[in-house]
Structure formats: structure tokens, C-alpha cells
Amino acid sequence: MLILNLLGAGRKPERVPIFPLSTVLYPRALLPLRIFEARYMDMAKECLKTGSLFGVCLIKEGAEVGTPAVPEPVGCLARIAEADMEELGILKVKAEGLERFRIVSTETGANGLIVGEIERLAVEEEMADTPGLEESAEFLRKAIIGIGEDRFTAPHPFEDASWVSFRLAEILPLRNDVKQKLLELRDASVRLAILHRFLRQQKLIA
């Protein structure tokens, strides 16, 4: 036990820069960003240089620009999949959502960039036999065709309740606080049940 404790104590906590936004990022979602503030420009350059990740969190208090905002405690890790500087001083990136995480603690640098010590949340297992999945997946399949398949990462596992529920949470017109709660849910079947009920209430499915 002592050896295990010593080994655990020697591990460095995982630290990532936090990007508070007025949107919720889900695993395997694509998020276009226009970066112009110096703190986030420096963050993006470091991510591009080293392949490191950053965390996207919904803003709990504050705004996207200016004084550092207070982030929600649960967010989604992201990597920069594409980057282009079409205009001087504005970096356009496409971020891809990866794993969810919970913030343990934060500190704010002199440049206003928040750095969080985080713990990753468990990746949900694929769930195929879930009530409401077939109807929800069929709605999502048609929605993706209408929105444009290039807006979604491939492949598209419509048989997976976790993937389907995250994509529905991403595209449906829900309040940000609702989207945040859906991100925080640890059970894909519960998330899908909530969204399946919403689709029926809105008469989007029979």
C-alpha cells in the first residue's frame, strides 16, 4: 500500500488551459472558433506546436472576452483539428471534442488565461440496445444530411446510444444550461431517454 501511495504521489496532475465559451462542446463534436485575444492566440499556438489539448467549458459567470470568466466545472477536452489565419490577427480553428473532464482547481495567469487541474471522466461504453435509439437515430440521420455531413466527424455510429445522444444534444435547440446538464450525465441511456422524449414532445418523431 505504501508503494502504491508513493507511486500515486509522484504523478503530476493533468493541467490544461481552459477556454470558457458561451457554448457546450461534446465529445466528437466539431467547433469552429475565431481566436483573436492574445491569451487564446498564445494558447492555440502552443497547442499547434506541441499537439497539446485545451479544455472548453460553458461560461458560468462572465463573458467570453475581457475579464476571465468563471467556467462550469465539467467541460470537454479539445484538440485543434484545423487552423488558418485568413485575416491578420484572427486565427480560425476547428476544434474537435474529445473526453469530458471535471475541474479540480484553477489558477489565472498574468495574461488572463485560466489553467485548470483536471480529472478526466470515464469514456462511455457503446450502447446498442437502448429504448428510443432506433427512432432517435433515424431522426439524427436525416438531420445530418440536412445540416451537412462535413459538419460532423466520421464515422457516424448510429447504433451507439452515446454518440447519438451527444449529437442530438449538440444540434437540438436547447438552452445552454440544459445542454450542460446533458454533458454532465454519466449514463447515455438516460441522456437518450430525455432527448427522445423531447423529440416526441416537439412532434419531430411519431
C-alpha positions as a LaTeX table, in Angstrom:
\begin{tabular}{lrrr}
\hline
Residue & $x$ (\AA) & $y$ (\AA) & $z$ (\AA) \\
\hline
Met1 & 0.00 & 0.00 & 0.00 \\
Leu2 & 2.86 & 2.35 & 0.88 \\
Ile3 & 4.48 & 1.70 & $-2.51$ \\
Leu4 & 1.20 & 2.43 & $-4.30$ \\
Asn5 & 0.76 & 5.66 & $-2.36$ \\
Leu6 & 4.28 & 6.75 & $-3.18$ \\
Leu7 & 3.74 & 5.99 & $-6.85$ \\
Gly8 & 0.48 & 7.90 & $-6.86$ \\
Ala9 & 2.04 & 10.85 & $-5.07$ \\
Gly10 & 4.74 & 11.07 & $-7.74$ \\
Arg11 & 2.30 & 11.59 & $-10.59$ \\
Lys12 & 1.91 & 15.10 & $-11.91$ \\
Pro13 & $-1.69$ & 16.36 & $-12.03$ \\
Glu14 & $-3.06$ & 16.94 & $-15.53$ \\
Arg15 & $-3.17$ & 20.63 & $-16.30$ \\
Val16 & $-4.77$ & 22.21 & $-19.35$ \\
Pro17 & $-5.67$ & 25.75 & $-20.42$ \\
Ile18 & $-9.39$ & 26.44 & $-20.09$ \\
Phe19 & $-11.34$ & 28.25 & $-22.81$ \\
Pro20 & $-14.69$ & 29.44 & $-21.35$ \\
Leu21 & $-17.29$ & 29.88 & $-24.10$ \\
Ser22 & $-20.99$ & 30.58 & $-24.48$ \\
Thr23 & $-21.49$ & 27.10 & $-25.90$ \\
Val24 & $-21.20$ & 23.49 & $-24.78$ \\
Leu25 & $-18.76$ & 21.18 & $-26.54$ \\
Tyr26 & $-19.49$ & 17.45 & $-26.64$ \\
Pro27 & $-17.19$ & 14.51 & $-27.35$ \\
Arg28 & $-16.62$ & 14.06 & $-31.10$ \\
Ala29 & $-18.26$ & 17.39 & $-31.92$ \\
Leu30 & $-16.62$ & 19.96 & $-34.20$ \\
Leu31 & $-16.49$ & 23.55 & $-33.00$ \\
Pro32 & $-15.38$ & 26.43 & $-35.26$ \\
Leu33 & $-13.63$ & 29.23 & $-33.36$ \\
Arg34 & $-12.34$ & 32.70 & $-34.23$ \\
Ile35 & $-9.46$ & 33.45 & $-31.90$ \\
Phe36 & $-8.14$ & 37.00 & $-31.54$ \\
Glu37 & $-7.42$ & 37.66 & $-27.86$ \\
Ala38 & $-3.71$ & 37.39 & $-27.06$ \\
Arg39 & $-4.19$ & 34.83 & $-24.27$ \\
Tyr40 & $-6.07$ & 32.42 & $-26.52$ \\
Met41 & $-3.83$ & 33.11 & $-29.50$ \\
Asp42 & $-0.83$ & 32.06 & $-27.39$ \\
Met43 & $-2.77$ & 29.00 & $-26.19$ \\
Ala44 & $-3.65$ & 27.97 & $-29.75$ \\
Lys45 & $-0.07$ & 28.43 & $-30.97$ \\
Glu46 & 1.20 & 26.18 & $-28.17$ \\
Cys47 & $-1.44$ & 23.55 & $-28.98$ \\
Leu48 & $-0.48$ & 23.61 & $-32.66$ \\
Lys49 & 3.23 & 23.45 & $-31.86$ \\
Thr50 & 3.10 & 20.60 & $-29.35$ \\
Gly51 & $-0.18$ & 18.84 & $-30.16$ \\
Ser52 & $-1.41$ & 19.58 & $-26.65$ \\
Leu53 & $-5.06$ & 19.86 & $-25.68$ \\
Phe54 & $-7.21$ & 22.56 & $-24.14$ \\
Gly55 & $-10.49$ & 22.45 & $-22.26$ \\
Val56 & $-13.75$ & 24.02 & $-23.39$ \\
Cys57 & $-16.22$ & 24.92 & $-20.64$ \\
Leu58 & $-19.54$ & 26.71 & $-20.71$ \\
Ile59 & $-19.36$ & 30.11 & $-19.02$ \\
Lys60 & $-20.99$ & 30.07 & $-15.60$ \\
Glu61 & $-20.38$ & 33.75 & $-14.87$ \\
Gly62 & $-18.89$ & 36.47 & $-17.05$ \\
Ala63 & $-18.28$ & 36.87 & $-20.78$ \\
Glu64 & $-16.08$ & 35.38 & $-23.50$ \\
Val65 & $-13.88$ & 38.47 & $-23.82$ \\
Gly66 & $-12.26$ & 40.72 & $-21.26$ \\
Thr67 & $-12.10$ & 39.73 & $-17.59$ \\
Pro68 & $-11.61$ & 35.95 & $-17.20$ \\
Ala69 & $-14.99$ & 34.22 & $-16.93$ \\
Val70 & $-15.94$ & 31.61 & $-14.35$ \\
Pro71 & $-16.26$ & 28.24 & $-16.13$ \\
Glu72 & $-18.67$ & 25.43 & $-15.36$ \\
Pro73 & $-16.83$ & 22.63 & $-13.53$ \\
Val74 & $-17.45$ & 19.99 & $-16.22$ \\
Gly75 & $-16.19$ & 20.54 & $-19.75$ \\
Cys76 & $-14.76$ & 18.75 & $-22.76$ \\
Leu77 & $-11.15$ & 18.39 & $-23.84$ \\
Ala78 & $-10.44$ & 19.55 & $-27.37$ \\
Arg79 & $-7.73$ & 19.34 & $-29.97$ \\
Ile80 & $-7.18$ & 21.71 & $-32.87$ \\
Ala81 & $-8.07$ & 19.74 & $-35.99$ \\
Glu82 & $-7.64$ & 22.63 & $-38.46$ \\
Ala83 & $-6.22$ & 26.15 & $-38.28$ \\
Asp84 & $-5.96$ & 29.04 & $-40.70$ \\
Met85 & $-5.17$ & 32.74 & $-40.36$ \\
Glu86 & $-7.14$ & 34.32 & $-43.21$ \\
Glu87 & $-7.12$ & 37.74 & $-41.55$ \\
Leu88 & $-4.22$ & 39.36 & $-39.74$ \\
Gly89 & $-4.66$ & 38.89 & $-36.01$ \\
Ile90 & $-7.56$ & 36.42 & $-36.29$ \\
Leu91 & $-6.91$ & 32.69 & $-36.12$ \\
Lys92 & $-9.72$ & 30.48 & $-37.38$ \\
Val93 & $-9.61$ & 26.99 & $-35.93$ \\
Lys94 & $-11.80$ & 23.92 & $-35.94$ \\
Ala95 & $-11.68$ & 22.17 & $-32.58$ \\
Glu96 & $-12.71$ & 18.56 & $-32.06$ \\
Gly97 & $-14.24$ & 17.46 & $-28.76$ \\
Leu98 & $-12.55$ & 14.51 & $-27.08$ \\
Glu99 & $-13.10$ & 13.37 & $-23.48$ \\
Arg100 & $-15.11$ & 15.05 & $-20.76$ \\
Phe101 & $-13.37$ & 16.29 & $-17.63$ \\
Arg102 & $-14.05$ & 17.82 & $-14.25$ \\
Ile103 & $-12.08$ & 20.81 & $-12.98$ \\
Val104 & $-10.38$ & 20.18 & $-9.64$ \\
Ser105 & $-8.84$ & 23.64 & $-9.28$ \\
Thr106 & $-7.92$ & 26.65 & $-11.41$ \\
Glu107 & $-5.44$ & 29.48 & $-11.47$ \\
Thr108 & $-5.37$ & 32.51 & $-13.73$ \\
Gly109 & $-2.12$ & 33.69 & $-15.31$ \\
Ala110 & $-0.98$ & 37.26 & $-15.70$ \\
Asn111 & $-2.28$ & 37.23 & $-19.28$ \\
Gly112 & $-5.77$ & 36.22 & $-18.12$ \\
Leu113 & $-5.54$ & 32.61 & $-19.30$ \\
Ile114 & $-7.19$ & 30.14 & $-16.93$ \\
Val115 & $-5.27$ & 26.91 & $-16.33$ \\
Gly116 & $-7.15$ & 24.06 & $-14.72$ \\
Glu117 & $-6.07$ & 20.97 & $-12.88$ \\
Ile118 & $-8.48$ & 18.37 & $-14.19$ \\
Glu119 & $-9.56$ & 14.78 & $-13.91$ \\
Arg120 & $-10.91$ & 13.02 & $-16.98$ \\
Leu121 & $-14.32$ & 11.40 & $-16.76$ \\
Ala122 & $-14.78$ & 7.81 & $-17.88$ \\
Val123 & $-15.49$ & 7.33 & $-21.57$ \\
Glu124 & $-18.98$ & 5.93 & $-22.09$ \\
Glu125 & $-19.22$ & 2.44 & $-23.48$ \\
Glu126 & $-21.08$ & 1.85 & $-26.73$ \\
Met127 & $-24.73$ & 1.03 & $-26.06$ \\
Ala128 & $-26.75$ & $-0.52$ & $-28.87$ \\
Asp129 & $-29.81$ & $-1.98$ & $-27.13$ \\
Thr130 & $-31.33$ & 1.22 & $-25.74$ \\
Pro131 & $-35.03$ & 2.24 & $-25.77$ \\
Gly132 & $-35.71$ & 5.02 & $-28.26$ \\
Leu133 & $-32.41$ & 4.58 & $-30.09$ \\
Glu134 & $-33.84$ & 3.47 & $-33.43$ \\
Glu135 & $-36.25$ & 6.42 & $-33.75$ \\
Ser136 & $-33.70$ & 8.93 & $-32.45$ \\
Ala137 & $-31.00$ & 7.63 & $-34.79$ \\
Glu138 & $-33.31$ & 7.86 & $-37.80$ \\
Phe139 & $-34.14$ & 11.49 & $-36.95$ \\
Leu140 & $-30.44$ & 12.24 & $-36.50$ \\
Arg141 & $-29.52$ & 10.57 & $-39.79$ \\
Lys142 & $-31.89$ & 12.87 & $-41.69$ \\
Ala143 & $-30.77$ & 15.91 & $-39.69$ \\
Ile144 & $-27.11$ & 15.31 & $-40.50$ \\
Ile145 & $-27.91$ & 15.08 & $-44.22$ \\
Gly146 & $-29.78$ & 18.39 & $-43.98$ \\
Ile147 & $-27.09$ & 20.16 & $-41.95$ \\
Gly148 & $-24.20$ & 18.74 & $-43.96$ \\
Glu149 & $-22.14$ & 15.64 & $-43.24$ \\
Asp150 & $-18.92$ & 17.66 & $-43.27$ \\
Arg151 & $-20.07$ & 19.32 & $-40.03$ \\
Phe152 & $-19.69$ & 16.01 & $-38.18$ \\
Thr153 & $-16.69$ & 13.79 & $-37.55$ \\
Ala154 & $-16.67$ & 10.38 & $-39.23$ \\
Pro155 & $-17.62$ & 7.63 & $-38.72$ \\
His156 & $-21.29$ & 8.02 & $-37.76$ \\
Pro157 & $-22.16$ & 5.12 & $-35.41$ \\
Phe158 & $-25.95$ & 5.44 & $-35.41$ \\
Glu159 & $-26.15$ & 2.18 & $-33.46$ \\
Asp160 & $-24.39$ & 3.76 & $-30.44$ \\
Ala161 & $-26.66$ & 5.49 & $-27.90$ \\
Ser162 & $-23.78$ & 7.56 & $-26.51$ \\
Trp163 & $-22.83$ & 9.01 & $-29.90$ \\
Val164 & $-26.45$ & 9.56 & $-30.96$ \\
Ser165 & $-27.36$ & 11.28 & $-27.69$ \\
Phe166 & $-24.35$ & 13.61 & $-27.83$ \\
Arg167 & $-25.13$ & 14.54 & $-31.44$ \\
Leu168 & $-28.78$ & 15.24 & $-30.62$ \\
Ala169 & $-27.76$ & 17.38 & $-27.64$ \\
Glu170 & $-25.41$ & 19.23 & $-29.98$ \\
Ile171 & $-27.93$ & 20.09 & $-32.72$ \\
Leu172 & $-31.27$ & 20.46 & $-30.92$ \\
Pro173 & $-32.47$ & 23.96 & $-29.88$ \\
Leu174 & $-31.94$ & 23.59 & $-26.14$ \\
Arg175 & $-30.94$ & 26.16 & $-23.54$ \\
Asn176 & $-27.27$ & 26.15 & $-22.62$ \\
Asp177 & $-28.00$ & 25.11 & $-19.04$ \\
Val178 & $-29.86$ & 22.07 & $-20.37$ \\
Lys179 & $-27.01$ & 21.25 & $-22.76$ \\
Gln180 & $-24.61$ & 21.48 & $-19.81$ \\
Lys181 & $-26.66$ & 19.03 & $-17.74$ \\
Leu182 & $-26.71$ & 16.62 & $-20.68$ \\
Leu183 & $-22.92$ & 16.86 & $-20.90$ \\
Glu184 & $-22.60$ & 16.06 & $-17.20$ \\
Leu185 & $-24.84$ & 12.96 & $-17.31$ \\
Arg186 & $-22.80$ & 9.76 & $-16.93$ \\
Asp187 & $-25.46$ & 7.43 & $-18.39$ \\
Ala188 & $-26.03$ & 7.53 & $-22.15$ \\
Ser189 & $-29.36$ & 5.72 & $-21.86$ \\
Val190 & $-30.70$ & 8.44 & $-19.54$ \\
Arg191 & $-29.43$ & 11.19 & $-21.86$ \\
Leu192 & $-31.04$ & 9.48 & $-24.85$ \\
Ala193 & $-34.34$ & 8.98 & $-23.00$ \\
Ile194 & $-34.51$ & 12.72 & $-22.21$ \\
Leu195 & $-33.80$ & 13.69 & $-25.81$ \\
His196 & $-36.14$ & 11.04 & $-27.23$ \\
Arg197 & $-38.92$ & 12.47 & $-25.07$ \\
Phe198 & $-38.08$ & 15.98 & $-26.31$ \\
Leu199 & $-38.29$ & 14.83 & $-29.94$ \\
Arg200 & $-41.73$ & 13.36 & $-29.28$ \\
Gln201 & $-42.95$ & 16.43 & $-27.40$ \\
Gln202 & $-41.87$ & 18.62 & $-30.30$ \\
Lys203 & $-43.54$ & 16.18 & $-32.73$ \\
Leu204 & $-40.24$ & 15.68 & $-34.53$ \\
Ile205 & $-40.79$ & 11.92 & $-34.37$ \\
Ala206 & $-44.01$ & 9.92 & $-34.18$ \\
\hline
\end{tabular}
